[in-house]
């Protein structure tokens, strides 16, 4: 079934053949329905060419967790993934790790590790990896928002982000340093309009491709591969912002207390 080295296509015909093999093994109609729904959901998640590879399983699982799916649902879907991988002869793609409970601790990327990822991408000459890591971890875009980062938005310096069927909107200011680097990249790649991060065919990068670009420098940067992904970059961005806010609040409280002490020296009852 292999079409080219390291990849497979998830087609309707292969899904039907897989389900037929399960039917011959005595699987119930309810189970077959669940398998079809899961593989259809996977097909909808994949880019247009519907290609599967070694990264598809872990990236899909991370994406489902990011979307808030229950651990039980994720585990059930990954079980279907494993069965399908075995059916097409890709046992090396089977995912052995499952979510044990909803409060399972996820790995956290530190600011130091984030900087090592950037430095390593720079040393290796991987400009697109560098810019993706900086856009996701430095500017705070989420992976599903990347197509909204357009040439027009970079030139303007702000990007209006929409999510959840336009129910949630926010305006993000692109940091000046990143904006200059993105403008240089846009000129080098001759991108006239539309999304900044594209494939060679000119379509927005899929989630799997973004994961690869971010993760490909992890080993050289001495960063655990489980941390070098869009979700951990987003969590690091949030924790950095929360830390800054906490420091600002503490500084404001200290300033206010000093002001009260100064006033007490002049207008206090016993002054």
C-alpha positions as CSV (number, residue, x, y, z in Angstrom):
1,X,0.0,0.0,0.0
2,X,3.0,2.3,0.2
3,X,2.8,5.1,-2.4
4,X,6.1,6.8,-1.6
5,X,8.7,6.4,1.1
6,X,7.3,7.0,4.5
7,X,3.8,8.0,3.6
8,X,0.3,6.5,2.9
9,X,-2.9,8.0,1.7
10,X,-6.1,7.7,3.7
11,X,-8.7,7.2,0.9
12,X,-12.3,6.3,1.1
13,X,-11.5,3.0,-0.7
14,X,-8.9,2.0,1.9
15,X,-11.3,2.9,4.7
16,X,-13.9,0.6,3.2
17,X,-11.4,-2.2,2.7
18,X,-10.3,-1.8,6.3
19,X,-13.9,-2.0,7.6
20,X,-14.6,-5.0,5.4
21,X,-11.6,-6.8,7.0
22,X,-13.1,-6.0,10.4
23,X,-16.5,-7.2,9.4
24,X,-15.0,-10.5,8.3
25,X,-13.5,-10.8,11.8
26,X,-17.0,-10.5,13.3
27,X,-17.0,-6.9,14.5
28,X,-20.5,-5.5,15.3
29,X,-22.2,-2.9,13.1
30,X,-21.9,-0.5,16.1
31,X,-18.1,-1.0,16.2
32,X,-17.8,-0.5,12.5
33,X,-19.8,2.7,12.7
34,X,-17.4,4.0,15.3
35,X,-14.4,3.0,13.3
36,X,-15.8,4.8,10.2
37,X,-16.6,8.0,12.2
38,X,-13.1,8.1,13.7
39,X,-11.3,7.6,10.3
40,X,-13.6,10.2,8.8
41,X,-12.7,12.6,11.5
42,X,-9.0,11.9,10.8
43,X,-9.5,12.4,7.1
44,X,-11.1,15.8,7.8
45,X,-8.2,16.7,10.0
46,X,-5.6,15.9,7.4
47,X,-4.4,18.2,4.6
48,X,-6.0,17.9,1.2
49,X,-3.8,15.1,0.0
50,X,-4.9,13.0,3.0
51,X,-1.3,11.7,3.5
52,X,-0.3,9.8,6.7
53,X,3.2,9.4,8.0
54,X,5.0,8.7,11.3
55,X,4.2,12.1,12.8
56,X,0.4,12.0,12.0
57,X,-0.5,9.9,15.1
58,X,1.2,12.0,17.8
59,X,0.3,15.3,16.2
60,X,-3.3,14.3,15.8
61,X,-3.4,13.2,19.4
62,X,-1.9,16.5,20.6
63,X,-4.3,18.4,18.5
64,X,-7.4,16.6,19.9
65,X,-6.1,17.3,23.5
66,X,-5.7,21.0,22.5
67,X,-9.3,21.0,21.3
68,X,-10.5,19.8,24.7
69,X,-11.6,16.3,23.7
70,X,-12.0,14.0,26.7
71,X,-9.1,11.6,27.4
72,X,-11.5,8.7,26.9
73,X,-12.4,9.9,23.4
74,X,-8.8,10.5,22.5
75,X,-7.8,7.0,23.6
76,X,-10.7,5.5,21.6
77,X,-9.6,7.3,18.5
78,X,-6.0,6.4,18.9
79,X,-7.0,2.7,19.3
80,X,-8.7,3.0,15.9
81,X,-5.5,4.6,14.6
82,X,-3.4,1.8,15.8
83,X,-5.7,-0.8,14.3
84,X,-5.6,0.9,10.9
85,X,-1.8,1.3,11.0
86,X,-1.5,-2.5,11.7
87,X,-3.9,-3.2,8.8
88,X,-1.8,-1.1,6.3
89,X,1.5,-2.7,7.5
90,X,2.7,0.4,9.4
91,X,3.3,-1.1,12.8
92,X,6.0,1.4,13.5
93,X,3.4,4.2,13.5
94,X,1.4,2.6,16.4
95,X,1.0,4.8,19.4
96,X,1.6,3.0,22.6
97,X,1.1,5.9,25.0
98,X,-2.5,6.8,26.0
99,X,-3.9,9.5,28.3
100,X,-4.6,7.9,31.7
101,X,-6.8,10.7,33.1
102,X,-7.9,14.2,32.4
103,X,-5.4,15.8,34.8
104,X,-2.3,14.1,33.3
105,X,0.6,16.5,33.6
106,X,1.8,17.8,30.2
107,X,5.5,18.6,29.6
108,X,6.4,22.3,29.9
109,X,8.8,24.2,27.7
110,X,11.0,26.6,29.6
111,X,12.0,30.0,28.3
112,X,15.6,28.9,28.2
113,X,14.7,25.8,26.1
114,X,12.6,28.1,23.8
115,X,15.7,30.3,23.2
116,X,17.8,27.2,22.5
117,X,15.3,26.2,19.8
118,X,15.6,29.6,18.2
119,X,19.4,29.7,18.4
120,X,19.7,26.2,17.0
121,X,17.3,26.9,14.1
122,X,19.4,30.0,13.3
123,X,22.7,28.0,13.4
124,X,21.2,25.3,11.2
125,X,19.9,27.8,8.7
126,X,16.3,26.7,9.1
127,X,14.6,30.1,8.7
128,X,11.0,28.8,8.4
129,X,11.5,26.8,11.6
130,X,12.9,29.8,13.4
131,X,10.1,32.1,12.3
132,X,7.4,29.5,13.2
133,X,8.9,28.9,16.7
134,X,9.1,32.7,17.3
135,X,5.6,33.4,15.9
136,X,4.0,30.7,18.1
137,X,6.1,31.1,21.2
138,X,7.1,34.8,21.0
139,X,4.0,36.4,19.5
140,X,1.5,34.0,20.9
141,X,-0.4,32.8,17.8
142,X,-2.0,29.4,18.1
143,X,-1.4,26.8,15.4
144,X,-5.0,27.1,14.1
145,X,-4.5,30.9,13.8
146,X,-1.4,30.7,11.6
147,X,-3.3,31.0,8.3
148,X,-4.7,34.4,9.5
149,X,-1.1,35.7,9.7
150,X,-1.1,37.3,6.3
151,X,1.3,39.5,4.4
152,X,-1.2,42.4,4.8
153,X,-1.3,41.9,8.6
154,X,2.5,41.8,8.9
155,X,2.8,45.0,6.9
156,X,0.2,46.6,9.2
157,X,1.8,45.3,12.4
158,X,-1.4,43.9,13.8
159,X,-3.5,40.8,13.0
160,X,-7.2,40.3,13.8
161,X,-7.6,36.8,15.0
162,X,-10.9,34.8,14.9
163,X,-11.7,31.4,16.3
164,X,-14.6,29.1,17.2
165,X,-16.7,30.2,14.1
166,X,-15.9,33.9,14.8
167,X,-17.4,33.7,18.3
168,X,-14.0,34.7,19.8
169,X,-11.9,37.6,18.4
170,X,-8.7,39.3,19.5
171,X,-6.3,41.8,18.1
172,X,-2.7,40.8,18.3
173,X,0.2,43.3,17.8
174,X,3.1,41.7,16.1
175,X,6.4,42.4,18.1
176,X,8.6,44.8,16.1
177,X,11.6,42.5,16.0
178,X,9.5,39.6,14.6
179,X,7.7,41.9,12.2
180,X,11.0,43.0,10.6
181,X,12.1,39.3,10.3
182,X,8.8,38.3,8.7
183,X,8.9,41.2,6.3
184,X,12.4,40.1,5.2
185,X,11.1,36.5,4.8
186,X,8.1,37.7,2.7
187,X,10.5,39.6,0.4
188,X,12.8,36.6,0.0
189,X,10.0,34.2,-0.7
190,X,8.2,36.7,-3.1
191,X,4.9,36.3,-1.2
192,X,2.6,39.0,-2.5
193,X,-0.5,38.5,-0.4
194,X,-2.3,36.0,1.8
195,X,-0.9,33.6,4.5
196,X,2.8,34.0,5.2
197,X,3.6,30.3,5.9
198,X,3.0,28.2,2.8
199,X,4.0,24.9,1.3
200,X,6.0,24.7,-1.9
201,X,2.6,24.4,-3.7
202,X,1.5,27.7,-2.2
203,X,-1.1,26.4,0.3
204,X,-1.1,27.1,4.1
205,X,1.0,24.7,6.1
206,X,-0.9,21.8,7.7
207,X,-0.7,21.1,11.4
208,X,1.5,18.1,10.7
209,X,3.9,20.3,8.7
210,X,4.0,23.0,11.4
211,X,4.8,20.3,14.0
212,X,7.7,19.0,11.8
213,X,9.2,22.5,11.3
214,X,9.1,23.1,15.1
215,X,10.3,19.7,16.2
216,X,13.1,19.2,13.6
217,X,15.5,21.3,15.7
218,X,14.7,19.8,19.1
219,X,17.4,17.1,19.2
220,X,20.2,19.5,18.1
221,X,18.9,22.1,20.6
222,X,19.0,19.5,23.4
223,X,15.2,19.9,24.0
224,X,12.9,17.0,24.7
225,X,11.0,16.3,21.6
226,X,7.7,16.1,23.5
227,X,8.2,19.8,24.4
228,X,9.1,21.1,20.9
229,X,5.5,21.4,19.6
230,X,3.0,24.2,19.0
231,X,1.0,23.4,22.1
232,X,4.0,23.7,24.5
233,X,5.0,26.9,22.8
234,X,1.5,28.3,23.5
235,X,1.7,27.2,27.1
236,X,5.1,28.8,27.5
237,X,3.8,32.1,26.0
238,X,0.8,32.1,28.5
239,X,3.0,31.3,31.5
240,X,5.5,34.1,30.5
241,X,2.6,36.6,30.2
242,X,1.2,35.5,33.6
243,X,4.6,35.9,35.2
244,X,5.0,39.4,33.9
245,X,1.5,40.3,35.0
246,X,2.2,39.0,38.5
247,X,5.4,41.0,38.7
248,X,3.6,44.2,37.6
249,X,0.9,43.7,40.2
250,X,3.6,43.2,42.9
251,X,5.4,46.3,41.7
252,X,2.2,48.4,41.7
253,X,1.4,47.2,45.3
254,X,4.9,48.1,46.5
255,X,4.7,51.5,44.9
256,X,1.3,52.2,46.5
257,X,2.5,51.2,49.9
258,X,5.5,53.5,49.6
259,X,3.1,56.4,48.6
260,X,1.0,55.7,51.7
261,X,4.1,55.7,53.9
262,X,5.2,59.0,52.5
263,X,1.8,60.5,53.0
264,X,1.8,59.2,56.6
265,X,4.9,61.2,57.4
266,X,3.2,64.4,56.5
267,X,-0.5,64.0,57.3
268,X,-0.5,61.1,59.8
269,X,-2.2,61.6,63.1
270,X,1.1,61.5,65.0
271,X,3.1,63.2,62.3
